[in-house]
């Protein structure tokens, strides 16, 4: 193997080192005011029989994140006191971000104004504001912003 040329050597010193696997960059300490959403969210949509739930559970397990499937999201949205407690636990910045995002979706007519749909969207936005969750179904990939959401669509082949 020949030694690197002077040009290659200079270039390698100028480029930053590749990040280590799993390195999330410099993050503010827990509890400090970071950006909203606080972290990435994984949203999985799936065709019937495409095992999206299984993939979601495995991803959540490997990442050490909480998973919210269709049944759990619908339960949270239907239980008034539980839903309100869920949304009330957001920081003021996260609550404001979620409400602004909801208003943008309504203004763009990307979301139905039916109360149950809006409640479900608020829950999904609250989860997205917290980050580090896996959401399976319920249109989370369309509701959450693409900049902080990894949207996965599983299909049956």
Secondary structure, DSSP 8 states (H G I E B T S, - for coil): -----HHHHHHHHHS-----TT---S---TTS---SS-S-EEEEEE-TTS-HHHHHHHHHHHHT-EEE-HHHHHHHHH-HHHHHHHHHTS-HHHHHHHHHHHHHHHHTT-S---HHHHHHHHHHHHHHHH-SEEEESTTHHHHS-GGGEEEEEE---
